[in-house]
Amino acid sequence: MTKTVLITGAAGGLGHSLEQRLSDKGWQLALVSRDSDRLQSLDRGGTALYLTGDVSTAQGAEQIITECVERWGHPPEALAHCAGSTLIVPLHRTPEEQYRACLAANLDSAFYTLKAWIQACLHHKQGGTAVLVSSVAARIGVINHEAIATAKAAVEGLARSAAATYASHGIRVNAIAPGLLRSPATERLFMGGKAEAQIAAQYPLGRYGSTEDAAAAMAWLLSDEAQWITGQILPVDGGFSASRPLVR
C-alpha cells in the first residue's frame, strides 16, 4: 500500500533531498513551504500535493493538516519536519527579533506541526511516525550557536516527550541531529580559500555532511524498518559528537 508523508520545508535542501528519496520509493507526498514560488519550481506534474503555508503558527499548521485530510481522507501516515533556519551569532550580539525568529522557525514550527498532525491522527484513530530535525549544536557546545542550540535542544525534548505520550496510540516520534550540511542555506559558510577544508577537518570521517546524508537517516526512521524505534535522537554528524578527529 502506498504510504503518505507530509514534508515541511520542502523547498529547502534537506526537504528536497528527502522528497526525491521518498518519491523514488513510491511514497505519496504532501510538500509544504512558505515560499510559493520555490514550491512551484518543484512541481514536475506528478501526484504530489503542493501546499503553501506558515507552520510556525498554530493556525498555519492546522490548515496544512486539514488540506492533507481533505485530499487523502486521512492524515499523512508520516511527518518529516524539515522546516527551520540557522542563526550563527554570539549570544551577546543576538538581537531579540533574531532570537524570536529563530525560535519560531525551529521550535514553534516543530511544536505546532507535530501537535496538529497528532491531533488528526488521534481523531482518525490512526498511528504514524514523525521525524523532527535537531542539530549537533544541541548535543555539544559549538561556538556562536546559542540561539539555535536553545531551539534545537527544545526540539529534542519535544520529540522525547511526545514519543512517550503517544506510544500507546501507535505513534512514533524521533529526531535526527545532523552536523553541518552543505546546502543553499549554508553555502556562505564555505566561502573563502580554506573554509571548506577547515570545516571538513572538524569531522572524524573527514568530510562535512550533505543533505542526502540526513535525508537517508530520516527516510529510514520513517520506514517500517525502524518500527520499534521511538523517542530517539539519531546523530548524523560524521562522528562530531562522539569523538575528536586527528587534525593534520
VEXDREN-2710 file (C-alpha; in Angstrom, 1 decimal):
% VEXDREN-2710
k/r/px/py/pz
1/MET/0.0/0.0/0.0
2/THR/1.3/3.5/-0.9
3/LYS/2.2/5.5/2.2
4/THR/1.6/9.2/2.6
5/VAL/4.1/11.7/4.0
6/LEU/4.0/15.4/4.8
7/ILE/7.3/17.1/4.3
8/THR/7.6/20.7/5.7
9/GLY/10.4/22.9/4.5
10/ALA/10.2/21.1/1.2
11/ALA/11.7/23.9/-0.8
12/GLY/14.9/23.7/1.2
13/GLY/17.9/21.5/0.6
14/LEU/17.1/18.8/3.2
15/GLY/13.4/18.7/2.3
16/HIS/14.1/18.5/-1.4
17/SER/16.6/15.6/-0.9
18/LEU/14.1/13.7/1.3
19/GLU/11.3/14.4/-1.3
20/GLN/13.4/12.8/-4.0
21/ARG/14.3/9.8/-1.9
22/LEU/10.8/9.0/-0.8
23/SER/9.3/9.7/-4.2
24/ASP/11.7/7.1/-5.6
25/LYS/10.4/4.6/-3.0
26/GLY/6.8/5.2/-4.1
27/TRP/5.6/7.4/-1.3
28/GLN/2.7/9.8/-1.9
29/LEU/3.9/13.3/-0.9
30/ALA/2.5/16.5/0.5
31/LEU/5.1/19.2/0.2
32/VAL/4.9/22.4/2.3
33/SER/6.8/25.7/2.1
34/ARG/6.2/29.3/2.9
35/ASP/7.7/30.3/-0.4
36/SER/5.1/29.6/-3.1
37/ASP/7.5/30.4/-5.9
38/ARG/10.1/27.9/-4.8
39/LEU/7.4/25.4/-4.1
40/GLN/6.0/25.7/-7.6
41/SER/9.5/25.1/-9.0
42/LEU/9.4/21.6/-7.5
43/ASP/6.2/20.8/-9.4
44/ARG/7.0/18.2/-12.0
45/GLY/3.5/17.3/-12.9
46/GLY/3.2/14.3/-10.6
47/THR/0.7/13.4/-8.0
48/ALA/2.3/15.3/-5.1
49/LEU/0.2/17.8/-3.1
50/TYR/1.9/21.2/-3.0
51/LEU/0.8/23.4/-0.1
52/THR/1.8/26.9/0.8
53/GLY/1.7/27.8/4.5
54/ASP/3.5/29.0/7.6
55/VAL/3.7/26.1/10.0
56/SER/5.3/28.2/12.7
57/THR/1.8/29.3/13.7
58/ALA/-0.9/27.0/15.1
59/GLN/-3.4/28.1/12.5
60/GLY/-1.0/27.6/9.7
61/ALA/0.0/24.1/10.8
62/GLU/-3.7/23.1/11.3
63/GLN/-4.6/24.3/7.9
64/ILE/-1.9/22.2/6.2
65/ILE/-3.1/19.1/8.0
66/THR/-6.7/19.9/7.1
67/GLU/-5.7/20.1/3.4
68/CYS/-4.0/16.8/3.6
69/VAL/-7.0/15.1/5.1
70/GLU/-9.3/16.7/2.5
71/ARG/-7.1/15.3/-0.2
72/TRP/-6.4/11.8/1.1
73/GLY/-9.3/11.2/3.5
74/HIS/-6.9/10.7/6.4
75/PRO/-3.9/12.4/8.0
76/PRO/-0.5/11.7/6.5
77/GLU/0.9/8.5/7.8
78/ALA/4.3/10.1/8.2
79/LEU/5.5/13.6/9.1
80/ALA/9.0/14.8/8.2
81/HIS/9.5/18.2/9.7
82/CYS/12.4/19.8/7.7
83/ALA/11.4/23.4/8.2
84/GLY/13.9/25.5/10.1
85/SER/16.7/28.1/9.9
86/THR/20.2/28.6/11.1
87/LEU/21.4/31.5/13.2
88/ILE/25.2/31.7/14.0
89/VAL/25.7/34.8/16.2
90/PRO/27.3/35.0/19.6
91/LEU/24.8/35.4/22.5
92/HIS/25.8/39.0/23.4
93/ARG/25.2/40.1/19.8
94/THR/21.9/38.4/19.2
95/PRO/19.0/40.9/18.8
96/GLU/15.7/39.9/20.4
97/GLU/14.0/39.9/17.0
98/GLN/16.5/37.4/15.6
99/TYR/16.2/35.2/18.6
100/ARG/12.4/35.2/18.4
101/ALA/12.6/34.4/14.7
102/CYS/15.0/31.5/15.3
103/LEU/12.6/30.1/17.9
104/ALA/9.6/30.5/15.6
105/ALA/11.3/28.9/12.6
106/ASN/12.8/25.9/14.5
107/LEU/10.9/25.3/17.7
108/ASP/7.4/26.8/17.2
109/SER/7.2/25.2/13.7
110/ALA/8.0/21.7/15.1
111/PHE/5.6/22.1/18.1
112/TYR/2.6/23.3/16.1
113/THR/3.1/20.9/13.2
114/LEU/3.6/17.9/15.4
115/LYS/0.6/18.9/17.5
116/ALA/-1.7/19.4/14.5
117/TRP/-0.6/16.1/13.0
118/ILE/-1.0/14.1/16.2
119/GLN/-4.5/15.6/16.9
120/ALA/-5.6/14.5/13.4
121/CYS/-4.1/11.0/13.9
122/LEU/-6.0/10.7/17.2
123/HIS/-9.2/11.9/15.7
124/HIS/-8.9/9.3/12.9
125/LYS/-7.7/6.6/15.2
126/GLN/-4.6/6.3/13.1
127/GLY/-1.0/5.5/14.1
128/GLY/2.0/7.0/12.3
129/THR/5.6/8.2/12.5
130/ALA/7.2/11.6/12.7
131/VAL/10.8/12.7/12.4
132/LEU/12.0/16.2/13.6
133/VAL/15.3/17.8/12.9
134/SER/17.6/18.9/15.8
135/SER/21.3/19.8/15.4
136/VAL/24.7/18.7/16.7
137/ALA/24.7/22.1/18.4
138/ALA/22.1/20.9/20.8
139/ARG/24.3/18.0/21.9
140/ILE/27.8/19.6/22.2
141/GLY/28.9/23.2/22.6
142/VAL/29.6/24.9/19.3
143/ILE/30.8/28.5/19.2
144/ASN/28.3/31.2/18.4
145/HIS/25.3/28.8/18.3
146/GLU/23.5/29.9/21.5
147/ALA/20.1/30.7/19.9
148/ILE/19.9/27.8/17.5
149/ALA/21.2/25.4/20.2
150/THR/18.5/26.6/22.5
151/ALA/15.8/26.0/19.9
152/LYS/17.1/22.6/18.8
153/ALA/17.6/21.3/22.3
154/ALA/13.9/22.1/22.9
155/VAL/13.0/20.2/19.7
156/GLU/14.8/17.1/21.2
157/GLY/12.8/17.4/24.4
158/LEU/9.6/17.7/22.4
159/ALA/10.4/14.6/20.4
160/ARG/11.2/12.5/23.5
161/SER/8.1/13.7/25.5
162/ALA/5.7/13.2/22.5
163/ALA/7.1/9.8/21.9
164/ALA/6.3/8.8/25.5
165/THR/2.8/10.3/25.5
166/TYR/1.6/8.8/22.2
167/ALA/3.4/5.5/22.0
168/SER/0.3/3.7/23.2
169/HIS/-1.6/5.1/20.2
170/GLY/0.9/3.6/17.7
171/ILE/2.6/6.9/17.1
172/ARG/6.4/7.0/16.9
173/VAL/8.4/10.3/17.2
174/ASN/12.1/10.5/16.6
175/ALA/14.6/13.2/15.5
176/ILE/17.9/13.4/13.8
177/ALA/20.7/15.7/15.0
178/PRO/22.9/16.5/11.9
179/GLY/26.2/18.2/11.8
180/LEU/26.8/20.9/9.2
181/LEU/25.1/20.0/5.9
182/ARG/26.2/21.8/2.8
183/SER/23.1/23.3/1.2
184/PRO/22.0/26.6/-0.3
185/ALA/21.2/27.9/3.2
186/THR/24.8/27.2/4.5
187/GLU/26.8/27.9/1.3
188/ARG/28.0/31.2/2.7
189/LEU/30.0/29.3/5.4
190/PHE/32.1/27.6/2.7
191/MET/33.2/30.9/1.1
192/GLY/36.9/31.6/1.4
193/GLY/40.1/29.8/0.3
194/LYS/40.4/27.4/3.3
195/ALA/36.8/27.3/4.6
196/GLU/35.8/24.0/3.0
197/ALA/39.0/22.2/4.2
198/GLN/38.7/23.6/7.7
199/ILE/35.1/22.6/8.0
200/ALA/35.8/19.1/6.8
201/ALA/38.7/18.7/9.2
202/GLN/36.3/19.1/12.2
203/TYR/34.7/15.7/11.4
204/PRO/36.3/12.4/12.3
205/LEU/35.1/10.9/9.0
206/GLY/37.0/13.6/7.1
207/ARG/34.1/15.4/5.4
208/TYR/31.1/17.7/6.1
209/GLY/27.6/16.4/5.6
210/SER/25.3/16.5/2.7
211/THR/21.5/16.9/2.7
212/GLU/21.4/13.4/1.2
213/ASP/23.1/12.0/4.4
214/ALA/20.4/13.5/6.6
215/ALA/17.6/12.5/4.2
216/ALA/18.7/8.9/4.2
217/ALA/18.6/8.8/8.0
218/MET/15.1/10.4/8.1
219/ALA/13.8/8.1/5.4
220/TRP/15.0/5.1/7.5
221/LEU/13.3/6.4/10.7
222/LEU/10.1/6.9/8.7
223/SER/10.2/3.4/7.3
224/ASP/8.9/0.1/8.7
225/GLU/12.5/-1.0/9.3
226/ALA/12.5/1.4/12.3
227/GLN/9.1/0.4/13.6
228/TRP/10.5/-0.5/17.1
229/ILE/12.3/2.8/17.5
230/THR/10.8/5.9/19.2
231/GLY/11.9/8.7/21.4
232/GLN/15.4/8.6/19.9
233/ILE/17.7/11.4/18.7
234/LEU/19.9/10.0/15.9
235/PRO/23.2/11.8/15.4
236/VAL/24.1/12.2/11.7
237/ASP/27.3/14.1/12.2
238/GLY/30.3/12.2/10.9
239/GLY/31.3/11.4/14.4
240/PHE/31.5/15.0/15.6
241/SER/29.6/14.5/18.8
242/ALA/31.3/11.2/19.7
243/SER/35.0/11.6/19.1
244/ARG/37.7/14.1/18.1
245/PRO/39.5/13.9/14.7
246/LEU/43.2/13.9/14.4
247/VAL/43.8/17.2/12.6
248/ARG/47.0/17.1/10.5
END
